[in-house]
């Protein structure tokens, strides 16, 4: 099913062209995703992974997308949410069951996302450096931990910086050391299972 969804005609050719670099099949299999899971995708942006996750989880699971608030004080974030909402509305046969809420940030956890019994999985793709820059990485990681059921999985992808890279370079480059990610996720209550 996962391979069929990734190869589906609903995905634009330019999106599928990125598969060779992003490896969605291998990544999602590594995280242990199953079609009956309750999954939270944090900061989905334009929905590159959403276009895979929504149809994959549609029949037996549920996708929760944690995006910017519609009333966010920053214009580009509001526009990003508007484009995401428009994309979901453009194809109800794929996206009508996606529950959209707000991602954690400084001073608050998830809004509008409460998977019954907790989420089986929280996923985020290339976002940690943004939360480092915004100053709420630790708070966001704690919110991810709180929304997961006991034994749930946090799946993170991020560009990897060389060991010893400074915090400033990590934030500005978008490349984060593996050691830093492991340290901060452990501090939020997670246990490293695999990398």
MDAnalysis code that builds the backbone (N, CA, C; Angstrom):
import MDAnalysis as mda
import numpy as np

u = mda.Universe.empty(585, n_residues=195, atom_resindex=np.repeat(np.arange(195), 3), trajectory=True)
u.add_TopologyAttr("name", ["N", "CA", "C"] * 195)
u.add_TopologyAttr("resid", np.arange(1, 196))
u.add_TopologyAttr("resname", ["UNK", "UNK", "UNK", "UNK", "UNK", "UNK", "UNK", "UNK", "UNK", "UNK", "UNK", "UNK", "UNK", "UNK", "UNK", "UNK", "UNK", "UNK", "UNK", "UNK", "UNK", "UNK", "UNK", "UNK", "UNK", "UNK", "UNK", "UNK", "UNK", "UNK", "UNK", "UNK", "UNK", "UNK", "UNK", "UNK", "UNK", "UNK", "UNK", "UNK", "UNK", "UNK", "UNK", "UNK", "UNK", "UNK", "UNK", "UNK", "UNK", "UNK", "UNK", "UNK", "UNK", "UNK", "UNK", "UNK", "UNK", "UNK", "UNK", "UNK", "UNK", "UNK", "UNK", "UNK", "UNK", "UNK", "UNK", "UNK", "UNK", "UNK", "UNK", "UNK", "UNK", "UNK", "UNK", "UNK", "UNK", "UNK", "UNK", "UNK", "UNK", "UNK", "UNK", "UNK", "UNK", "UNK", "UNK", "UNK", "UNK", "UNK", "UNK", "UNK", "UNK", "UNK", "UNK", "UNK", "UNK", "UNK", "UNK", "UNK", "UNK", "UNK", "UNK", "UNK", "UNK", "UNK", "UNK", "UNK", "UNK", "UNK", "UNK", "UNK", "UNK", "UNK", "UNK", "UNK", "UNK", "UNK", "UNK", "UNK", "UNK", "UNK", "UNK", "UNK", "UNK", "UNK", "UNK", "UNK", "UNK", "UNK", "UNK", "UNK", "UNK", "UNK", "UNK", "UNK", "UNK", "UNK", "UNK", "UNK", "UNK", "UNK", "UNK", "UNK", "UNK", "UNK", "UNK", "UNK", "UNK", "UNK", "UNK", "UNK", "UNK", "UNK", "UNK", "UNK", "UNK", "UNK", "UNK", "UNK", "UNK", "UNK", "UNK", "UNK", "UNK", "UNK", "UNK", "UNK", "UNK", "UNK", "UNK", "UNK", "UNK", "UNK", "UNK", "UNK", "UNK", "UNK", "UNK", "UNK", "UNK", "UNK", "UNK", "UNK", "UNK", "UNK", "UNK", "UNK", "UNK", "UNK", "UNK", "UNK", "UNK", "UNK", "UNK"])
u.atoms.positions = np.array([
    [0.829, -1.207, 0.000],
    [0.000, 0.000, 0.000],
    [0.865, 1.259, 0.000],
    [1.887, 1.308, 0.843],
    [2.722, 2.504, 0.933],
    [3.392, 2.797, -0.401],
    [3.965, 1.788, -1.023],
    [4.626, 1.989, -2.322],
    [3.626, 2.449, -3.374],
    [2.408, 1.914, -3.329],
    [1.381, 2.301, -4.292],
    [0.988, 3.770, -4.107],
    [0.847, 4.201, -2.862],
    [0.499, 5.597, -2.590],
    [1.619, 6.527, -3.043],
    [2.858, 6.160, -2.742],
    [3.993, 7.001, -3.138],
    [4.066, 7.135, -4.657],
    [3.727, 6.088, -5.372],
    [3.743, 6.128, -6.831],
    [2.449, 6.617, -7.449],
    [1.509, 7.078, -6.622],
    [0.181, 7.449, -7.098],
    [0.148, 8.656, -8.010],
    [-0.840, 8.665, -8.901],
    [-1.007, 9.761, -9.863],
    [-1.433, 11.054, -9.197],
    [-1.910, 11.006, -7.955],
    [-2.307, 12.228, -7.252],
    [-1.100, 13.107, -6.915],
    [0.082, 12.519, -6.924],
    [1.295, 13.287, -6.619],
    [1.846, 13.894, -7.911],
    [2.146, 15.181, -7.845],
    [2.657, 15.884, -9.023],
    [4.017, 15.322, -9.419],
    [4.353, 15.365, -10.707],
    [5.660, 14.869, -11.145],
    [6.829, 15.519, -10.408],
    [6.722, 16.812, -10.109],
    [7.823, 17.483, -9.398],
    [7.953, 16.976, -7.959],
    [6.838, 16.554, -7.353],
    [6.905, 15.958, -6.016],
    [7.566, 14.591, -6.076],
    [7.147, 13.781, -7.053],
    [7.745, 12.443, -7.193],
    [9.220, 12.526, -7.553],
    [9.616, 13.587, -8.254],
    [11.028, 13.754, -8.619],
    [11.919, 13.904, -7.384],
    [11.343, 14.361, -6.266],
    [12.119, 14.523, -5.029],
    [12.262, 13.209, -4.257],
    [11.548, 12.172, -4.673],
    [11.613, 10.902, -3.945],
    [13.024, 10.338, -3.886],
    [13.790, 10.526, -4.946],
    [15.154, 9.977, -4.988],
    [16.043, 10.608, -3.925],
    [15.754, 11.853, -3.549],
    [16.550, 12.533, -2.521],
    [15.947, 12.354, -1.132],
    [14.628, 12.308, -1.053],
    [13.968, 12.266, 0.254],
    [13.662, 10.847, 0.737],
    [13.607, 9.886, -0.141],
    [13.403, 8.476, 0.224],
    [12.178, 8.255, 1.125],
    [10.988, 8.668, 0.689],
    [9.824, 8.557, 1.576],
    [9.473, 7.121, 1.955],
    [9.598, 6.178, 1.028],
    [9.265, 4.788, 1.349],
    [10.188, 4.270, 2.444],
    [11.470, 4.438, 2.247],
    [12.451, 3.934, 3.222],
    [12.304, 4.649, 4.562],
    [12.064, 5.961, 4.520],
    [11.940, 6.747, 5.747],
    [10.730, 6.304, 6.560],
    [9.580, 6.219, 5.917],
    [8.366, 5.852, 6.642],
    [8.403, 4.405, 7.116],
    [8.987, 3.524, 6.337],
    [9.154, 2.133, 6.781],
    [10.092, 2.064, 7.987],
    [11.162, 2.842, 7.958],
    [12.094, 2.878, 9.081],
    [11.385, 3.323, 10.363],
    [10.498, 4.301, 10.246],
    [9.763, 4.776, 11.418],
    [8.740, 3.760, 11.908],
    [8.400, 2.781, 11.074],
    [7.462, 1.741, 11.477],
    [6.003, 2.081, 11.247],
    [5.739, 2.954, 10.301],
    [4.354, 3.360, 10.060],
    [3.524, 2.183, 9.559],
    [2.251, 2.172, 10.003],
    [1.262, 1.196, 9.539],
    [-0.004, 1.953, 9.168],
    [-0.818, 1.402, 8.278],
    [-1.994, 2.143, 7.808],
    [-3.112, 2.284, 8.835],
    [-2.987, 1.629, 9.993],
    [-4.024, 1.742, 11.023],
    [-3.626, 2.677, 12.163],
    [-2.581, 3.454, 11.974],
    [-2.070, 4.318, 13.039],
    [-2.751, 5.688, 13.066],
    [-2.686, 6.311, 14.254],
    [-3.036, 7.718, 14.421],
    [-1.716, 8.475, 14.383],
    [-1.521, 9.294, 13.353],
    [-0.235, 9.945, 13.101],
    [-0.403, 11.460, 13.102],
    [0.508, 12.147, 13.775],
    [0.551, 13.604, 13.757],
    [1.756, 14.026, 12.920],
    [1.498, 14.779, 11.859],
    [2.581, 15.379, 11.076],
    [2.710, 16.828, 11.519],
    [3.875, 17.181, 12.056],
    [4.101, 18.527, 12.580],
    [4.796, 19.380, 11.527],
    [4.259, 20.570, 11.311],
    [4.798, 21.538, 10.348],
    [4.859, 20.950, 8.944],
    [3.703, 20.606, 8.368],
    [3.698, 19.956, 7.056],
    [4.015, 20.867, 5.878],
    [4.145, 22.167, 6.102],
    [4.480, 23.075, 5.004],
    [3.447, 23.012, 3.904],
    [3.893, 22.763, 2.684],
    [2.990, 22.685, 1.537],
    [2.317, 21.325, 1.422],
    [2.759, 20.354, 2.223],
    [2.092, 19.056, 2.235],
    [2.772, 17.970, 1.435],
    [4.086, 18.078, 1.236],
    [4.797, 17.063, 0.452],
    [4.574, 15.664, 1.050],
    [4.788, 15.520, 2.342],
    [4.548, 14.231, 2.991],
    [3.056, 13.987, 3.233],
    [2.294, 15.051, 3.420],
    [0.852, 14.900, 3.622],
    [0.215, 14.164, 2.450],
    [0.695, 14.419, 1.242],
    [0.146, 13.767, 0.047],
    [0.399, 12.256, 0.044],
    [1.330, 11.822, 0.857],
    [1.585, 10.390, 1.020],
    [0.818, 9.862, 2.236],
    [0.928, 10.581, 3.337],
    [0.348, 10.109, 4.595],
    [-1.178, 10.073, 4.574],
    [-1.812, 11.089, 4.011],
    [-3.281, 11.158, 4.053],
    [-3.932, 9.968, 3.356],
    [-3.580, 9.652, 2.108],
    [-4.219, 8.486, 1.489],
    [-3.786, 7.163, 2.125],
    [-2.560, 7.101, 2.611],
    [-2.083, 5.864, 3.246],
    [-2.881, 5.559, 4.518],
    [-3.205, 6.583, 5.290],
    [-3.892, 6.400, 6.571],
    [-5.406, 6.539, 6.467],
    [-5.915, 6.905, 5.313],
    [-7.305, 7.325, 5.166],
    [-8.324, 6.296, 5.619],
    [-8.179, 5.049, 5.253],
    [-9.221, 4.054, 5.519],
    [-9.169, 3.461, 6.923],
    [-7.979, 3.228, 7.441],
    [-7.874, 2.513, 8.718],
    [-7.233, 3.323, 9.830],
    [-6.559, 4.407, 9.485],
    [-5.894, 5.225, 10.480],
    [-6.439, 6.639, 10.470],
    [-5.604, 7.581, 10.879],
    [-6.012, 8.980, 10.878],
    [-4.760, 9.845, 10.848],
    [-4.794, 10.878, 10.005],
    [-3.703, 11.845, 9.949],
    [-4.150, 13.144, 10.580],
    [-3.342, 13.617, 11.507],
    [-3.516, 14.926, 12.131],
    [-2.371, 15.795, 11.623],
    [-2.698, 16.933, 11.042],
    [-1.675, 17.849, 10.528],
    [-1.601, 19.057, 11.449],
    [-0.438, 19.281, 12.030],
    [-0.229, 20.401, 12.952],
    [0.489, 21.515, 12.199],
    [-0.272, 22.522, 11.788],
    [0.244, 23.594, 10.929],
    [0.250, 24.902, 11.708],
    [0.596, 25.993, 11.020],
    [0.485, 27.323, 11.623],
    [-0.987, 27.644, 11.876],
    [-1.223, 28.558, 12.801],
    [-2.584, 29.040, 13.054],
    [-3.059, 29.890, 11.880],
    [-4.342, 29.821, 11.598],
    [-4.908, 30.668, 10.532],
    [-4.759, 32.141, 10.859],
    [-4.640, 32.454, 12.148],
    [-4.539, 33.845, 12.592],
    [-3.119, 34.212, 13.011],
    [-2.136, 33.435, 12.588],
    [-0.742, 33.698, 12.960],
    [-0.385, 35.153, 12.644],
    [0.419, 35.753, 13.504],
    [0.797, 37.157, 13.328],
    [1.786, 37.410, 12.215],
    [2.339, 36.359, 11.628],
    [3.326, 36.525, 10.559],
    [2.670, 36.140, 9.239],
    [2.715, 37.063, 8.275],
    [1.964, 36.910, 7.016],
    [2.353, 35.651, 6.242],
    [3.650, 35.333, 6.121],
    [4.022, 34.165, 5.321],
    [3.520, 32.874, 5.952],
    [3.409, 32.859, 7.283],
    [2.869, 31.673, 7.945],
    [1.374, 31.537, 7.670],
    [0.640, 32.649, 7.701],
    [-0.787, 32.591, 7.356],
    [-0.976, 32.117, 5.924],
    [-0.155, 32.620, 5.000],
    [-0.260, 32.206, 3.599],
    [0.065, 30.725, 3.443],
    [1.060, 30.241, 4.190],
    [1.406, 28.822, 4.141],
    [0.221, 27.974, 4.585],
    [-0.434, 28.362, 5.647],
    [-1.613, 27.626, 6.134],
    [-2.738, 27.702, 5.109],
    [-2.962, 28.868, 4.507],
    [-4.014, 29.014, 3.500],
    [-3.763, 28.091, 2.309],
    [-2.515, 28.022, 1.856],
    [-2.181, 27.143, 0.728],
    [-2.377, 25.676, 1.103],
    [-2.007, 25.334, 2.318],
    [-2.185, 23.958, 2.785],
    [-3.671, 23.607, 2.840],
    [-4.473, 24.484, 3.423],
    [-5.917, 24.242, 3.496],
    [-6.519, 24.116, 2.101],
    [-6.063, 24.963, 1.173],
    [-6.576, 24.913, -0.202],
    [-6.202, 23.590, -0.860],
    [-5.003, 23.113, -0.612],
    [-4.579, 21.829, -1.184],
    [-5.466, 20.701, -0.667],
    [-5.742, 20.700, 0.620],
    [-6.604, 19.659, 1.179],
    [-8.010, 19.745, 0.581],
    [-8.523, 20.954, 0.449],
    [-9.873, 21.144, -0.090],
    [-9.959, 20.771, -1.566],
    [-8.844, 20.795, -2.270],
    [-8.852, 20.532, -3.720],
    [-9.105, 19.071, -4.071],
    [-8.932, 18.159, -3.108],
    [-9.095, 16.739, -3.410],
    [-9.682, 16.003, -2.202],
    [-10.989, 16.197, -1.972],
    [-11.612, 15.570, -0.793],
    [-11.496, 14.054, -0.760],
    [-11.431, 13.415, -1.906],
    [-11.323, 11.955, -1.924],
    [-10.044, 11.470, -1.245],
    [-9.037, 12.322, -1.193],
    [-7.779, 11.972, -0.522],
    [-7.659, 12.605, 0.861],
    [-8.136, 13.841, 0.995],
    [-7.779, 14.643, 2.168],
    [-8.928, 14.974, 3.113],
    [-10.138, 14.502, 2.848],
    [-11.271, 14.953, 3.654],
    [-11.234, 14.462, 5.096],
    [-10.432, 13.475, 5.396],
    [-10.376, 12.943, 6.765],
    [-9.177, 13.465, 7.563],
    [-8.379, 14.328, 6.969],
    [-7.242, 14.913, 7.690],
    [-7.771, 15.909, 8.718],
    [-7.319, 15.776, 9.947],
    [-7.682, 16.711, 11.006],
    [-6.560, 17.737, 11.098],
    [-6.892, 19.009, 10.877],
    [-5.874, 20.058, 10.891],
    [-6.015, 20.872, 12.165],
    [-4.891, 21.014, 12.861],
    [-4.827, 21.834, 14.059],
    [-3.567, 22.665, 14.011],
    [-3.169, 23.157, 15.177],
    [-2.010, 24.040, 15.255],
    [-0.826, 23.331, 15.892],
    [0.349, 23.643, 15.354],
    [1.571, 23.054, 15.883],
    [1.972, 23.753, 17.172],
    [2.721, 23.065, 18.008],
    [3.209, 23.700, 19.232],
    [4.141, 24.857, 18.905],
    [4.266, 25.742, 19.833],
    [5.184, 26.875, 19.691],
    [5.482, 27.423, 21.057],
    [6.059, 28.591, 21.097],
    [6.382, 29.216, 22.374],
    [5.107, 29.472, 23.158],
    [5.012, 28.885, 24.330],
    [3.897, 29.150, 25.219],
    [2.671, 28.280, 25.029],
    [2.668, 27.377, 24.063],
    [1.495, 26.515, 23.919],
    [1.859, 25.191, 23.259],
    [1.027, 24.209, 23.555],
    [1.169, 22.895, 22.926],
    [0.282, 22.826, 21.691],
    [-0.099, 21.628, 21.317],
    [-0.976, 21.449, 20.165],
    [-2.344, 22.067, 20.445],
    [-2.949, 22.667, 19.426],
    [-4.331, 23.134, 19.496],
    [-5.113, 22.399, 18.426],
    [-6.246, 21.818, 18.794],
    [-7.101, 21.148, 17.829],
    [-6.637, 19.753, 17.449],
    [-5.675, 19.212, 18.196],
    [-5.179, 17.866, 17.911],
    [-5.194, 17.066, 19.207],
    [-6.089, 16.074, 19.240],
    [-6.191, 15.218, 20.416],
    [-6.554, 13.806, 19.978],
    [-5.586, 13.070, 19.444],
    [-5.893, 11.689, 19.033],
    [-6.419, 10.887, 20.221],
    [-7.550, 10.209, 20.060],
    [-8.091, 9.439, 21.180],
    [-7.099, 8.386, 21.658],
    [-6.768, 8.445, 22.939],
    [-5.807, 7.495, 23.491],
    [-4.371, 7.853, 23.198],
    [-4.155, 8.945, 22.494],
    [-2.810, 9.379, 22.141],
    [-2.422, 8.937, 20.742],
    [-1.505, 9.649, 20.164],
    [-1.021, 9.327, 18.818],
    [-0.078, 8.136, 18.871],
    [-0.093, 7.360, 17.795],
    [0.870, 6.273, 17.665],
    [2.221, 6.792, 17.199],
    [2.188, 7.909, 16.452],
    [3.413, 8.407, 15.844],
    [3.306, 9.914, 15.644],
    [4.408, 10.614, 15.911],
    [4.564, 12.028, 15.574],
    [5.728, 12.113, 14.606],
    [5.507, 12.769, 13.473],
    [6.532, 12.882, 12.438],
    [6.824, 14.342, 12.149],
    [8.095, 14.644, 11.921],
    [8.473, 15.981, 11.467],
    [9.674, 15.861, 10.541],
    [9.642, 16.645, 9.501],
    [10.630, 16.540, 8.430],
    [11.335, 17.876, 8.217],
    [12.615, 17.934, 8.606],
    [13.482, 19.095, 8.378],
    [12.938, 20.376, 9.012],
    [12.564, 20.283, 10.284],
    [12.002, 21.444, 10.980],
    [12.733, 21.824, 12.260],
    [13.554, 20.957, 12.811],
    [14.132, 21.228, 14.124],
    [14.910, 22.536, 14.176],
    [15.667, 22.831, 13.127],
    [16.475, 24.058, 13.147],
    [15.599, 25.303, 13.231],
    [14.392, 25.239, 12.639],
    [13.475, 26.384, 12.740],
    [13.018, 26.598, 14.177],
    [12.736, 25.506, 14.887],
    [12.292, 25.622, 16.274],
    [13.451, 26.013, 17.184],
    [14.676, 25.621, 16.816],
    [15.846, 26.086, 17.555],
    [15.954, 27.605, 17.425],
    [15.806, 28.083, 16.210],
    [15.906, 29.525, 15.953],
    [14.796, 30.296, 16.663],
    [13.596, 29.731, 16.688],
    [12.456, 30.393, 17.323],
    [12.489, 30.278, 18.848],
    [13.372, 29.413, 19.373],
    [13.534, 29.306, 20.819],
    [12.547, 28.391, 21.522],
    [11.860, 27.508, 20.774],
    [10.905, 26.622, 21.445],
    [11.113, 25.143, 21.097],
    [12.333, 24.757, 20.744],
    [12.571, 23.353, 20.423],
    [12.208, 22.445, 21.591],
    [12.724, 22.738, 22.785],
    [12.474, 21.868, 23.935],
    [10.987, 21.808, 24.268],
    [10.322, 22.943, 24.212],
    [8.890, 23.000, 24.505],
    [8.097, 22.173, 23.482],
    [8.488, 22.270, 22.234],
    [7.803, 21.503, 21.188],
    [8.030, 20.010, 21.375],
    [9.256, 19.610, 21.678],
    [9.534, 18.196, 21.905],
    [8.724, 17.644, 23.071],
    [8.557, 18.438, 24.121],
    [7.728, 17.994, 25.252],
    [6.263, 17.847, 24.819],
    [5.799, 18.743, 23.958],
    [4.425, 18.637, 23.450],
    [4.259, 17.375, 22.611],
    [5.272, 17.016, 21.828],
    [5.218, 15.778, 21.038],
    [5.115, 14.579, 21.979],
    [5.916, 14.603, 23.032],
    [5.905, 13.503, 23.997],
    [4.533, 13.381, 24.642],
    [3.940, 14.516, 24.981],
    [2.644, 14.508, 25.667],
    [1.509, 13.988, 24.785],
    [1.586, 14.202, 23.474],
    [0.493, 13.787, 22.581],
    [0.613, 12.313, 22.177],
    [1.764, 11.709, 22.403],
    [1.972, 10.302, 22.045],
    [1.430, 9.369, 23.120],
    [0.881, 8.247, 22.692],
    [0.507, 7.211, 23.648],
    [1.792, 6.590, 24.194],
    [1.676, 5.838, 25.262],
    [2.836, 5.118, 25.809],
    [3.356, 4.162, 24.732],
    [4.639, 4.219, 24.446],
    [5.235, 3.376, 23.420],
    [5.150, 3.965, 22.019],
    [4.586, 5.177, 21.890],
    [4.491, 5.821, 20.587],
    [5.858, 6.235, 20.055],
    [5.907, 6.564, 18.780],
    [7.173, 6.827, 18.092],
    [7.247, 8.285, 17.633],
    [8.369, 8.920, 17.899],
    [8.695, 10.221, 17.328],
    [9.683, 9.971, 16.197],
    [9.290, 10.310, 14.975],
    [10.159, 10.157, 13.815],
    [10.635, 11.513, 13.343],
    [11.938, 11.698, 13.313],
    [12.533, 12.985, 12.937],
    [13.468, 12.779, 11.760],
    [13.333, 13.626, 10.752],
    [14.395, 13.753, 9.756],
    [14.893, 15.182, 9.809],
    [16.175, 15.327, 9.638],
    [16.812, 16.650, 9.645],
    [18.129, 16.517, 8.902],
    [18.533, 17.576, 8.259],
    [19.851, 17.564, 7.632],
    [20.899, 17.449, 8.737],
    [21.902, 16.581, 8.526],
    [22.874, 16.270, 9.573],
    [24.128, 17.113, 9.449],
    [24.448, 17.818, 10.525],
    [25.687, 18.608, 10.601],
    [26.821, 17.730, 11.102],
    [28.025, 18.143, 10.804],
    [29.206, 17.434, 11.309],
    [29.276, 17.570, 12.829],
    [29.767, 16.534, 13.521],
    [29.922, 16.633, 14.972],
    [30.717, 17.879, 15.344],
    [30.294, 18.527, 16.418],
    [30.999, 19.713, 16.894],
    [30.538, 21.016, 16.274],
    [29.596, 20.981, 15.350],
    [29.085, 22.203, 14.730],
    [28.440, 23.077, 15.797],
    [28.710, 24.373, 15.750],
    [28.180, 25.288, 16.768],
    [26.677, 25.476, 16.614],
    [26.045, 25.909, 17.704],
    [24.609, 26.159, 17.698],
    [24.243, 27.191, 16.636],
    [24.997, 28.270, 16.563],
    [24.702, 29.316, 15.584],
    [24.745, 28.804, 14.154],
    [25.744, 28.000, 13.834],
    [25.850, 27.443, 12.485],
    [24.713, 26.465, 12.225],
    [24.340, 25.671, 13.234],
    [23.231, 24.733, 13.054],
    [21.943, 25.493, 12.725],
    [21.672, 26.543, 13.464],
    [20.442, 27.306, 13.264],
    [20.420, 27.943, 11.883],
    [21.509, 28.550, 11.485],
    [21.536, 29.280, 10.218],
    [21.638, 28.366, 9.005],
    [22.313, 27.248, 9.147],
    [22.506, 26.356, 7.999],
    [21.345, 25.385, 7.802],
    [20.614, 25.107, 8.895],
    [19.573, 24.093, 8.820],
    [20.109, 22.680, 8.974],
    [21.386, 22.551, 9.258],
    [22.025, 21.255, 9.497],
    [22.306, 21.142, 10.993],
    [21.827, 20.046, 11.613],
    [21.874, 19.887, 13.058],
    [22.640, 18.614, 13.388],
    [23.452, 18.658, 14.426],
    [24.209, 17.457, 14.777],
    [23.282, 16.396, 15.360],
    [23.606, 15.160, 15.052],
    [22.852, 14.034, 15.586],
    [22.909, 14.036, 17.117],
    [24.062, 14.344, 17.681],
    [24.222, 14.345, 19.138],
    [23.288, 15.351, 19.794],
    [23.133, 16.519, 19.186],
    [22.251, 17.546, 19.756],
    [20.795, 17.068, 19.725],
    [20.375, 16.491, 18.621],
    [18.993, 16.004, 18.512],
    [18.737, 14.917, 19.550],
    [19.659, 13.996, 19.694],
    [19.509, 12.924, 20.678],
    [19.450, 13.498, 22.092],
    [20.315, 14.447, 22.391],
    [20.340, 15.066, 23.722],
    [19.005, 15.741, 24.035],
    [18.490, 16.547, 23.101],
    [17.268, 17.309, 23.372],
    [16.035, 16.405, 23.420],
    [15.983, 15.374, 22.578],
    [14.822, 14.484, 22.632],
    [14.844, 13.651, 23.919],
    [16.025, 13.240, 24.350],
    [16.114, 12.521, 25.628],
    [15.658, 13.409, 26.776],
    [16.048, 14.684, 26.744],
    [15.642, 15.618, 27.796],
    [14.123, 15.790, 27.835],
    [13.463, 15.577, 26.703],
    [12.004, 15.700, 26.635],
    [11.295, 14.407, 27.021],
    [12.061, 13.358, 27.342],
    [11.467, 12.116, 27.810],
    [11.507, 10.955, 26.834],
    [12.129, 11.160, 25.674],
    [12.189, 10.090, 24.676],
    [13.380, 9.173, 24.907],
    [13.269, 7.962, 24.383],
    [14.342, 6.980, 24.411],
    [14.722, 6.701, 22.968],
    [16.006, 6.775, 22.653],
    [16.466, 6.499, 21.290],
    [16.336, 5.016, 21.001],
    [15.584, 4.687, 19.962],
    [15.431, 3.298, 19.543],
    [16.280, 2.972, 18.335],
    [16.375, 3.898, 17.407],
    [17.133, 3.640, 16.185],
    [17.446, 4.956, 15.502],
    [18.486, 4.912, 14.665],
    [18.840, 6.109, 13.911],
    [19.432, 5.690, 12.582],
])
